[in-house]
């Protein structure tokens, strides 16, 4: 991302809010995804988890850099629950599960997580000022919708 040199005419409150919230949101998706290699042998789940971890870590790095470029601090956790975020209890249950149980928990939690992320990204598309961030948010919506559809297909197959 190009430096925005702290010129507040190229961003607004919606841009800053998305970066602050989405970094924390993505961190949880990465954390969830990094659990997969030690808890499942399902190649579909493992591949999706790798893709989510890599893509969202890259986006975290991009968003952190953007915040730094405009003179803002990168968030370190937030005290409230955002849309789609797994609760500590849900994360604990995911961490304690393996095999098919892990796959089902991971799938259901990631669907909800992505739906929350899609909602945040759509707000950026509607309200954001920074063209690069609006484009990033549009990409997030597209990718996460595809992943939700993919996971929902798995759940249907697993139930059959």
Buried (B, 14 or more C-beta within 10 A) or exposed (E): EEEBEEEEEBBBEBBBBBBBBBBBBBBBBBBBBBBBEEBBEBEBBBEBBBEBBEBBBEBBEBBBEBBEBBEBEBBEEEEEEBBBBBEEEBBEBBBEBEEEBBBBBBBBBBBBBBBBBBEBBBBBBEBBBBEBBBEBBBEBBEBBBEBBEEBEEBBEEEEE
